[in-house]
Amino acid sequence: IGRGGMGVVYEARREGEDFGQRVAIKVLPAAWAAPALADRFRFERRVLAGLDHPSIARFIDGGTTDEGAPYFVLEYVDGQPIDAWCAARALDVRARVDLLLAVCEAVAHAHQQLVVHRDLKPANILITAEGRPKLLDFGIATLVSSDEGTSGGLTRTGHVSFTPEYASPEQVRGERVTTATDVYSLGVLLYVLLSGRPPYVLANKPPIEAMRTICDVDPPPPSRVAPAEVARVLRGELDSVVLKALRKDPLDRYPTVLALAGDLTAWRQRRPVSAVPPTPAYHARQPVGKLVVDR
């Protein structure tokens, strides 16, 4: 059911004496098993075995085939990529923000286990029929250095791979990847979900031009490119939240995924968001008391 640089994925059925279970099996074919790739595959297996969150595809088992190929077994996720799921249901802005908040919870859990995903994009975030996001594919994840902690976020550079449209400036420059890298990718994802288009158009650009765009060009606020009926909701606070997550310097972004989620929650609750400068005029516009707001 899938094939990529880190292995082949099969749909299968796990049978026991009194149970049956639909699963996905990821295998690194023996012909692919160069030492570096095999080490990376086993690293992904260890990472998944250490993660336990309802919005992360659950690790079930692992081992080696008779031919010597390492494999691991995951829960089978029957879902749609997050952008396609939102579009198919014509979700409003509030519902899309709620879905992104659920994704933030899963990414924050990985960060708490000292794991940076490094490839957050719609294809790796499937939404089930029940509306729950499931985070997939930790094949290029990396570990946060235990002596630095998740706030400092220094990581081992490791395997260099990413999806350009969702990659941070530090990724495309080959610099150290940190938890702020996942914050950036979540910012791109939020931009796409809210405006209906990516912050940059990289298709058909030469690699050096695409790199310059990611590293040096500030994207327009999402309200500027969104449909008119959505733009009025995005203008101001949500524009500021998205653009803060997309800042070029990792130190200028939200310090954690939970901080990003905190601003999105504040927006949902009609409280001030930290991404907007705390001017008297801004605070004067905030409602007092309990209001029902159509967003």
C-alpha positions as CSV (number, residue, x, y, z in Angstrom):
1,I,0.0,0.0,0.0
2,G,3.0,2.3,0.0
3,R,6.6,2.6,-1.0
4,G,9.3,5.1,-0.2
5,G,13.0,5.6,0.6
6,M,12.6,4.0,4.0
7,G,10.8,0.7,3.0
8,V,7.7,-0.9,1.6
9,V,4.4,-0.9,3.5
10,Y,1.9,-3.8,3.2
11,E,-1.7,-4.2,4.4
12,A,-2.1,-7.4,6.3
13,R,-4.2,-9.2,8.8
14,R,-2.9,-10.3,12.2
15,E,-4.6,-13.5,13.4
16,G,-4.7,-15.0,16.9
17,E,-6.6,-17.8,18.5
18,D,-9.6,-15.5,19.3
19,F,-8.9,-12.3,17.5
20,G,-8.2,-10.7,14.1
21,Q,-6.7,-7.3,13.4
22,R,-6.0,-5.3,10.3
23,V,-2.5,-4.0,10.4
24,A,0.2,-2.3,8.3
25,I,3.7,-3.9,8.0
26,K,6.6,-1.9,7.0
27,V,9.6,-3.9,5.6
28,L,13.1,-2.9,4.6
29,P,13.7,-5.3,1.7
30,A,17.0,-7.2,2.1
31,A,18.2,-5.8,-1.2
32,W,17.9,-2.3,0.2
33,A,19.6,-3.0,3.5
34,A,22.8,-0.9,3.3
35,P,24.1,-0.5,6.8
36,A,23.1,3.2,7.1
37,L,19.6,2.6,5.8
38,A,19.1,-0.5,8.0
39,D,20.2,1.6,11.1
40,R,17.8,4.3,10.2
41,F,14.9,1.8,9.8
42,R,15.7,0.3,13.1
43,F,15.8,3.7,14.6
44,E,12.3,4.5,13.3
45,R,11.1,1.2,14.9
46,R,12.6,2.1,18.3
47,V,11.1,5.6,18.1
48,L,7.6,4.3,17.3
49,A,7.9,1.7,20.1
50,G,8.5,4.5,22.5
51,L,5.5,6.6,21.5
52,D,2.1,6.1,23.1
53,H,-0.6,8.6,22.0
54,P,-4.0,8.1,20.4
55,S,-3.1,10.4,17.5
56,I,0.1,8.5,16.6
57,A,-0.1,5.3,14.7
58,R,0.4,2.6,17.3
59,F,3.4,0.2,17.2
60,I,2.4,-3.4,17.6
61,D,5.3,-5.7,16.9
62,G,8.7,-5.9,15.1
63,G,11.3,-8.4,14.0
64,T,13.3,-9.8,11.1
65,T,12.1,-11.9,8.1
66,D,13.7,-15.2,7.2
67,E,15.6,-13.3,4.5
68,G,17.1,-11.0,7.1
69,A,14.9,-7.9,6.4
70,P,13.8,-5.9,9.4
71,Y,10.2,-5.1,9.7
72,F,7.6,-3.6,12.1
73,V,3.9,-3.8,12.5
74,L,1.6,-0.8,13.0
75,E,-2.1,-0.3,13.4
76,Y,-3.7,0.1,10.0
77,V,-5.0,3.7,9.6
78,D,-7.9,4.0,7.2
79,G,-8.1,7.7,6.6
80,Q,-7.6,10.7,4.3
81,P,-4.8,13.3,4.4
82,I,-5.7,16.2,6.6
83,D,-6.1,18.7,3.8
84,A,-8.2,16.5,1.7
85,W,-10.4,15.5,4.7
86,C,-11.1,19.2,5.5
87,A,-11.8,20.1,1.9
88,A,-14.2,17.1,1.4
89,R,-16.3,18.3,4.4
90,A,-16.0,22.0,3.7
91,L,-14.9,22.6,7.3
92,D,-15.1,26.1,8.7
93,V,-12.1,27.9,10.2
94,R,-12.9,26.9,13.7
95,A,-13.1,23.2,12.9
96,R,-9.8,23.4,11.0
97,V,-8.1,25.1,14.0
98,D,-9.5,22.4,16.3
99,L,-8.1,19.7,14.0
100,L,-4.7,21.3,14.0
101,L,-4.8,21.5,17.8
102,A,-5.3,17.8,17.9
103,V,-2.2,17.4,15.7
104,C,-0.2,19.7,18.0
105,E,-1.0,17.4,20.9
106,A,0.5,14.4,19.1
107,V,3.6,16.3,18.0
108,A,4.0,17.7,21.6
109,H,3.9,14.1,22.9
110,A,6.7,13.1,20.5
111,H,8.7,16.1,21.6
112,Q,8.2,15.1,25.2
113,Q,9.8,11.8,24.3
114,L,12.7,13.7,22.7
115,V,11.6,13.0,19.2
116,V,11.4,15.5,16.3
117,H,9.3,14.3,13.4
118,R,11.0,16.5,10.7
119,D,8.5,15.6,7.9
120,L,5.1,16.9,9.0
121,K,2.9,17.2,5.9
122,P,-0.7,16.2,4.9
123,A,0.4,12.8,3.6
124,N,1.8,11.9,7.0
125,I,-1.3,13.1,8.9
126,L,-4.4,11.0,8.1
127,I,-7.8,11.7,9.5
128,T,-10.0,8.7,10.4
129,A,-13.7,8.4,9.8
130,E,-14.2,9.4,13.4
131,G,-12.3,12.7,12.8
132,R,-9.1,11.7,14.8
133,P,-5.8,12.6,13.3
134,K,-3.1,9.9,13.1
135,L,0.5,10.9,12.7
136,L,2.5,8.5,10.5
137,D,6.0,8.0,9.2
138,F,8.8,8.8,11.6
139,G,11.3,7.5,9.0
140,I,13.4,10.7,9.1
141,A,12.8,11.6,12.8
142,T,15.7,12.5,15.0
143,L,16.4,12.5,18.7
144,V,16.7,15.6,20.8
145,S,20.0,15.6,22.8
146,S,19.0,14.5,26.3
147,D,21.4,17.0,27.9
148,E,19.8,19.9,26.0
149,G,16.1,19.1,26.7
150,T,13.2,19.9,24.5
151,S,13.3,23.6,25.0
152,G,16.8,23.9,23.7
153,G,16.0,21.4,21.1
154,L,19.5,20.6,19.7
155,T,19.5,17.4,17.7
156,R,21.9,15.1,16.0
157,T,21.9,16.1,12.3
158,G,21.5,12.5,11.1
159,H,19.7,11.6,7.8
160,V,19.1,14.6,5.5
161,S,15.7,14.3,4.0
162,F,12.6,16.5,3.8
163,T,9.6,17.7,1.8
164,P,10.6,21.1,0.4
165,E,7.1,22.7,0.7
166,Y,7.0,21.9,4.4
167,A,10.7,22.2,5.2
168,S,12.1,25.0,7.5
169,P,15.0,27.3,6.4
170,E,17.4,25.4,8.7
171,Q,16.5,22.1,7.1
172,V,17.2,23.3,3.6
173,R,20.5,24.9,4.7
174,G,21.5,21.6,6.3
175,E,21.7,23.1,9.8
176,R,20.8,21.5,13.1
177,V,17.1,20.5,13.3
178,T,15.3,21.3,16.5
179,T,11.8,21.1,17.9
180,A,11.3,24.6,16.2
181,T,11.5,22.7,12.9
182,D,8.3,20.9,13.6
183,V,6.7,24.2,14.7
184,Y,7.6,25.7,11.3
185,S,6.0,22.7,9.5
186,L,2.9,23.0,11.6
187,G,2.8,26.7,10.5
188,V,2.9,25.7,6.9
189,L,0.2,23.1,7.5
190,L,-2.0,25.7,9.3
191,Y,-1.4,28.1,6.4
192,V,-2.6,25.5,3.9
193,L,-5.6,24.5,6.0
194,L,-6.8,28.1,6.5
195,S,-6.0,29.7,3.2
196,G,-6.3,26.7,0.8
197,R,-2.8,27.2,-0.7
198,P,0.8,26.9,0.5
199,P,2.8,29.9,1.6
200,Y,5.2,29.5,-1.3
201,V,4.8,28.2,-4.8
202,L,8.0,26.0,-5.3
203,A,6.8,24.0,-8.3
204,N,9.1,24.2,-11.3
205,K,11.6,26.4,-9.5
206,P,15.3,25.4,-9.7
207,P,16.5,24.1,-6.4
208,I,18.6,27.1,-5.6
209,E,15.7,29.4,-6.2
210,A,13.4,27.3,-4.1
211,M,16.0,27.3,-1.3
212,R,16.2,31.1,-1.5
213,T,12.4,31.5,-1.4
214,I,12.2,29.3,1.8
215,C,15.1,31.0,3.5
216,D,14.7,34.7,2.5
217,V,11.2,35.4,1.2
218,D,8.4,36.2,3.8
219,P,5.1,34.7,2.8
220,P,2.0,36.9,2.5
221,P,-0.5,36.7,5.4
222,P,-2.9,33.8,4.8
223,S,-5.8,36.2,4.8
224,R,-4.4,37.9,1.7
225,V,-4.6,34.7,-0.4
226,A,-7.7,33.1,1.2
227,P,-11.2,33.3,-0.3
228,A,-13.0,36.5,0.7
229,E,-15.4,34.8,3.1
230,V,-12.5,33.2,5.0
231,A,-10.1,36.1,4.8
232,R,-12.2,38.2,7.2
233,V,-11.9,35.5,9.9
234,L,-8.1,35.1,9.4
235,R,-7.2,38.8,9.2
236,G,-5.4,39.9,12.3
237,E,-4.9,37.3,15.0
238,L,-4.8,34.1,12.9
239,D,-2.5,35.9,10.4
240,S,-0.2,36.7,13.3
241,V,-0.2,33.2,14.7
242,V,0.6,31.6,11.4
243,L,3.4,34.1,10.5
244,K,5.0,33.7,13.9
245,A,5.2,29.9,13.4
246,L,6.8,30.6,10.0
247,R,9.5,33.0,11.1
248,K,12.9,32.3,9.4
249,D,14.9,32.3,12.7
250,P,13.9,29.3,14.9
251,L,14.4,31.5,18.0
252,D,11.7,33.9,16.7
253,R,9.1,31.2,16.4
254,Y,6.9,29.8,19.1
255,P,9.3,28.2,21.6
256,T,7.3,24.9,21.7
257,V,4.4,23.3,19.9
258,L,2.4,23.8,23.1
259,A,2.9,27.5,22.9
260,L,1.6,27.5,19.3
261,A,-1.4,25.4,20.5
262,G,-1.9,27.9,23.4
263,D,-2.3,30.8,21.0
264,L,-4.7,28.8,18.8
265,T,-6.7,27.9,22.0
266,A,-6.7,31.6,23.0
267,W,-8.1,32.6,19.6
268,R,-10.8,30.0,20.0
269,Q,-11.7,31.3,23.4
270,R,-11.6,35.0,22.4
271,R,-8.6,35.7,24.6
272,P,-5.6,37.8,23.5
273,V,-3.0,35.8,21.5
274,S,0.7,36.3,22.2
275,A,1.6,36.7,18.5
276,V,-0.2,40.1,18.4
277,P,1.8,42.9,20.1
278,P,0.0,43.7,23.4
279,T,-1.0,47.3,22.6
280,P,-3.8,49.0,24.6
281,A,-5.8,49.2,21.4
282,Y,-5.6,45.5,20.9
283,H,-6.6,44.6,24.4
284,A,-9.5,47.2,24.3
285,R,-11.0,45.2,21.4
286,Q,-11.2,42.0,23.4
287,P,-14.7,41.1,24.6
288,V,-15.5,41.2,28.3
289,G,-17.6,38.3,29.8
290,K,-18.9,35.2,28.1
291,L,-19.8,35.6,24.4
292,V,-20.9,33.3,21.7
293,V,-18.9,34.1,18.6
294,D,-19.4,32.9,15.1
295,R,-16.1,32.0,13.6
